[in-house]
Amino acid sequence: MKFSLDALGLVQVPFLPASASIGDALRLCGDHYGSLLSVLASDGSLFGIVTPGDLRKALLNGKPLTERLEKVANKTPVTLNAADIDSASKVTATIEALKRCYPHGIIQHALVPVIGDQSQILGFVNVQTLSNLVSEVPLAISQRSVLIIGGAGYIGSILSRLLLEDGWTVRVVDALLYGKEPLIGLDGPRLDFRHANALNIDTLVDAVENVDAVVYLAELVGDPACSLAPQTALKTNYLSVTAAAHLCAYLNINRFVYTSSCSVYGASSDPDVFLNEESPTAPVSLYGKIKIMVEEAVLGMTLAPNHTFAPTILRLGTVFGLSYRPRFDLVVNTFVKDAAKTGHIEVFGGNQWRPQVHVRDVARAIVHVLDAPLDKVRSQVFNVGSTDQNHTINDLGDFAAQVFPGLKVELKQAMVDPRNYRVNCDKIKSVLGFNTTMSVLDGMKELKAALDSGTLKDPDTAEYSNLRTLQGMDFI
């Protein structure tokens, strides 16, 4: 074969002298997934290369931001000599050498330096282009990597799949409080699963290595669960989250997504008014109060020491729908469970308003944030849902009656939950172009079909309830 450099489409990447600092390199890398920098010697020849992962590892090992790149760059990168570009054997050897740098089989920076006879850098060639010259077997390349803390849970088990489908390398850290079944069927070199507890700081430090983004989902979810174990809730829902965020800010992992809750709005003084992200918050439970504490702490980290840290807060409506980790302790899902098992549901109060959002739409919203330009999501708070999906509890009972003809709906005067609010979700639509895809009726029909098919266990099984699962655990 015979190929010219022009035909290979060489690209140029940003470069810095070896005397530049880690801080200089991080600023130049910006927020580009899979970014790569050339490090040049004083005579202009290639000294080495450096990735954000190299820089973060150096910081983690105690190097200051002022450390010179000559101390941290990869001085022996895989390169291709321009004179060898028409040699199939040498191109193949280059590709194989690059593969050996990635033990999991996924190449995470897809550019190889092409050098001249004086070691001068001529440009970079895409690895996929090289591979196509000598093989019909495509290389596994993923230039985006994400850590999902709590990736085997109700939301995480869907999000993990969506991101894998989208070409991400996904690392999941999960304590598996509710079992590993939600991740059954997920495998392959782009999934790195770690059975560990995010309360352990060593776990967090190890988990963030070589990732570009972090999504935090590992919490005790819901008012009853937090009320059952308030000290555990403080550790898992506040201390662990803020520790992870501090770590990301220090290491310049700029994208950090935290799922808060619309429960922070509490009991609205006027439920006829739609609340937006600027509205006052008034949580009425420990769960909601901790959410506000985390929001304030994480957003406060953008001030120092890293002004490029870009956390995003997603305030979720009341989530419903079918997941790989089913839950039947959420109001919509509970109505379906009771209707399917007994033909009877109880509606307490009934006039309280709640925003509703399908669990798959929540996962999609997170993907939208990760895909968005950083300036659109930096330090932003978004209500997640759809403005027209605010319903009273009575409305939810009416929907259940549509899905289950003949259903007996019993109205109870007691109001067990004082939260009452309607939420405006227009911001996430206008800023990120996000729209929900599933209504409450869609979710109820989906759950009914799953129960009718027999693919789920008895919906009263403890593992389908956060509270009942936690009640049987020693750490509470």
N, C-alpha and C positions, 0 to 999 in steps of 0.2 A: 504494500500500500504506500501511497505517497500523499502527504497532506502538508499544506502550507500553514504557517501560523495564522495568517489572515483567515483561512477557511475554518480554523478552530474557534474563531470568535473570542480571542483573548479579552479579558476584562481587567480593568485596573481596580485595585482596592485602596482604601486610605492607608497612608504610611506615616511613620514617625521615626525619628532617629533613635538609636539605642540609648541615647542620653535622656530621652523623654521619660516622664514618670507614669506610674500606674494611673494616677488621677488624670493625666493628659489622655491616656489611652481610653479610659472609661468615658470621658467626655466625647471622644471621637467616635467610639462605638455607638453611642446613643442608644436607641431602643430597637435596633435591627436584629431580628431573630437570626441566629446562625452567623453573626458578623465575624469578620476576620480582619486583622491588621497586619501589614508588612512592617517589619522592624529593620531599618537600614543601618549599615555601618557608616563610618565617616566618609568612606570613599564611594558611597552610593550602592555598594553591593548588598545582597540580601544577608542580613545578620540572622534573621529568624522570623517567626510569625508568633502572633499572640491572639488568643480568643478571650471573650469575656469570662469564660470558665477558668482560664489560666489566671486571669487577674483576680477573680473572686477567691480562688484557692490560695493565692499569695496573701490576700488580706486575711483569710481565715487562719493562715499560718503565722499571723502576727506581723506581716510586712506593712509598712506605712504607705499611705497614698503617694508619698514623695519618693518611694523606691524606684530606682531607674529600671527601665525595661530590659536592659542588658542582664539584669539579675533574675528576671522571671520569664523571659521569652523562651519559646521552644527553638533552640539553636540548631536542631537537627530535624527539621520538618521533612516530610516526603516531598520531593521535588521532581521535576521532569526537565531534563536537558533538552534545549531546542533541537540539538543535533539528533536526538533520539525519537523525534516525533513521528518518523515514518517507519519505526521498528516495532512490529507487533509484539515481539517478545519483551521489549523494554517497556512498552506501554502497559502490557499485562503485569509485569513485575511492579510497576509503579502503583497500579490499582491494588494488587495483592498486599503491598507494603502498607498502603493506606488502610485497608481492611483490618490489618493486624493491630492498628492503633485503637480500634474500637471493639473491645471484647464482646459486646452485646450484638455485634453484627450490623449496627445502624451507624452509617457515616453521618456525623453531625456538622461538619462543615464541608461543603461540596466543591471547594476550589483548591486546585493544586498549583503552586508557583512554577512557572516556566522560566528557566534561567539561561543566560547566554554563556559563552565560553569564558567570560571574565567574572562569572557569578553575579552579573547584573540581572536585576529582575526585569523581565520583558512583559510580564502580565500573568494572569491566572486563567487556567482552563477549567471549565466545569467538568467534574468527575463523570457525570452522566454522559457527556460528549465523548470523553475518553473511552468509557465502557462500551459505548455503541460502536466504536471502531473495531473492537476485538471480540465482542461477545453479544449474543442475542439475549442473554439473561440480564434483566434490569437489576441495577444495584438498589439496595435498600437505603434510601437517603431521607433523613428527617432533620430539617434545620430548626425545628421548634420543639422545645421540651417544656413540660409542665409538671409540677408537683401538685397532686390533689390530696390534701390531708383530710381523710374521711371519704376516700373514693369508693368505698364499698357500701355506702349508706343509701338512703332513699333518693337523694339527688345525685350523689357521687357515682352510683352505679350506672346511671344514664349518662352523666357527663363524661365519664371515662370512655364509654363507647363512642359518643359523638366526636370526641377529640381524636381517638384512634382512627375513626373513619375519615377524619379531616387531615390525616397525615402527621399528627403530633406524636412525639415520643412521650408516653404518659408514665409517670411514677406515682404509685398509689401507696400511701401510708395509712393503715387502718388497724385499730385494735380489735376489730371483728367482734364487737359486742353482740351483734345480731347475726353472726355467722359469716362464712365465706361464700355461701350460695349465690349472693348477688353478683359475684364475679365469675361464676361458672361459665365456661365457653370463651372467656377472654384469655388469650395467650399470644405468643409470638414475641419476637425480639423487641418490639416497640413498647411493650408493657413491662414495667419493672414493679412488681408487687412486694411490699415489705410489711410483714405482720409486726406492728410495733405501735406503741402508745406515744402520741405527740406530747404528752406531759413530760416525757423524758427529753431533756435538752440535748443529750447526745444523739437521740433519734432525729431531732430537728436539724442539727448541724450536719449529720451525715446525709439527710434527705435532700437538702437544698443544693448539694454539689452538682454542678453542670446543668441546672435548670434555668429557664428564662422567665418563668412565671410561677406563681403559687396561688392556689385557690384553697381557702380554709373553710372546711365543712364539718370538722370533727367537734361537735358540741353535744351537750345534753339539750335536746330540743323540746320546747314546750313548757308551759307554766307548771303542770303537775310534776314533771320530771325534776325541774329545778327546785321546786318547793320540797320535794322528797329528800333531796340531797344538796342543800345550799352550799356547803363547803366544797363539795365536788364540782358543783356548777361554777363556783368562782374560779377554781383551778382550771377546769377544761374550757369554760366559756370566756374567761378573761385573761388569766395569766398565760396560758398556752398560746392563745391567739396573739397577744401583744408580744410575747417572746419571738414568735415566728415573724411577725412584722418587723420588729427591731433587727432581727437577723437579716431579713431581706433588704432593709434600708442600708445596713452596714455593708452588705456585699453587692450593692447595686443591682439587685434583682428588682427591677423597678415596678413590674406589674404584680400587684398583690390584690386579690379579689376576696372581699369578706362579705358573707351573706348575713345581713342583719334581718330585721323583721318590721313589718308595718305595725306590730304590736307596740312599738315605741310611741305611737300616737295615742294609745290608751283610750280613755273614755272622753270622747270629744264633747265639748260644751254645746256644740250645735251640729248634730250628725247630718243635717241637710247641706252643710258646707263640705265640699271636696277638699281634702288636705293634700298639699303638695310637699315637695322636699324642703321648702322653706318654712313650713308651718311649725308651730310650737309642738314639742313632744311632751307627753305626759304619761309615761308608762305606769301601769298599775300593778305590775308583778315583778318578782325578782328577775325572771327571764328577760323582760323588757328593759329593766333598769340596767342589767349587765350589758345588754346590746348597746345602749346609749354610751355606757362607759367605754366600751371597745371602740365605737365609732369615734368618740372624741380623742381617745388615745392614739388610734391609728392615723387619723387625719393630722394630729399634732406632730407626727413624726416627719411630715413633709417640710417642716421648718428647719430642722437640723438633725444630723450633720449632712444629709444628702438631699439637696434641693431637687434632684431628679426622681426621687422616690415617688411613685404614682399609684397610691392605693385607690381602689374603687369600692364604694359601699353600695350593696344592693339590698334594699329593704323589700323583702318578699311579702306578697299577700299570703293569705291562708292557702297552703298548698294542698292539692288533691290529685287523685289519679293513680294509675297503675305504674309501678316501678319494678325493677329487678329485685329490690328489697321492699316487698309490699308493706304498707302500713294501713291499719284499720282503726287508728285512734285519732284520726282527723275528721272534722265534722262531716264533710261530704262522703268520705270513705266509710265512716261509721254508719251513716244513714243507709248506704248501699248494703253493708254487712247485715244490719238488723232487718232491713226489708227482705233480703234474700233468705235469711234464716228463720224469721218469725212472722213476716208479713206485717210488722208493726214497728213504728218508730216514735220516739218521744222528742218533742221540740220544746226546749226550755226557754222561756221568755219569748223569743221569736222575732221581736222587732229590732234586734241589734243588727247593725250593718257590718259587713266584712268584705274586703276585696278578696277575690278568689283567683288562683292561678294554678294551671296544671304543672305537674312536676317536670314534664318534658320541656315545657316552655321556660321554666326556671333554668334548666340546663342550657337551653338555647340562648337565653339572655347572657349567661356567663361566657359562652363562646363568642357572642357579639362583642363583649367587653374585651376579650383577649385578642380579637381580630381588629379592633378599632385603633385608629391612630392614637398615640399616647396622649396627645394634647386634648383629645375629646373626653378622656376618662380620668385624667389626673385629678385626684382629690375631689372626685364627683360622687354625689349621692343620687341614686336612681330608685324610685319606686318601681317594682317589677310586677307587672300584671297588665290589665287593660281597664281603662276607666269605666267601660260599660260592663265589666264583670264584677261590680259591687252588688251584693245581694244581701237581703235580710235572711236570718235563719229560717223564717217562715217561707221565703222564696225557695230555699233549698229543700224544704219539706215538700213543696209543690212540685219541684223538679223530680224528686224521688217518686212521687205519686204518678208522674207521667211515665217513668221508666218501669214502675211496678204497678200495673193496673190492679185495683182492689186493695191497695195498701191502706192500712189504718194509721192515720196520723193523729197522735194524741198531743194536744197542746198543754203544757205545764206552765203555771204562772210563775214558779220560782225561776229566778235568773241567776244562774251559777257563775256567769262570766260577765263582769261589768264592761268589758271593752265594747265600744260602739263607735265606728268611724267609717267614713267613705274616703277613698283615696284616688287622687288624680295620678294617672300613669302616663301622661302625655310626653313628659320629658324624655324618657328612654326611647319613645317612638320618634320624636323629632331629632334627637341628637344622634342616635345609633341606628335609626331605621328599623327598630325592633317592633314586631307585632306578634301577639299571641296567636296560637293556632287551634286551641282546644277550649270549648266552653264547659260549663259545669255539666250540662246535659251530655256532652260528648264523653266526659270523664266518667259519669255514672254508667253510661251504656258500656263503656270499655271495661269497667270493673265487673259489671253484671255478666258480661260475656266471659270474662276470665273465671268467675266463680261457676258459671254454668258449664264451662268446659271441663272442670275438674283439674285444671293445671295448678291450682293453688291448694294449700292445705286448708284445714278448718280455719276460717277467718278469725275465730276466737283464740287461735294459738298465741301463746305469750310473745313469741318472737315478732309478731306483727304489731305489737304495742310497745312503745318506748317505756312507758311507766311500768308495765307488768314485767318487762325484761329486767329493768333496773332494780325492781323490788327483790328479785332473787339473787342479786349480786353482793359479794362480800365487801366491796369497796364503798358501798353506800353508807 
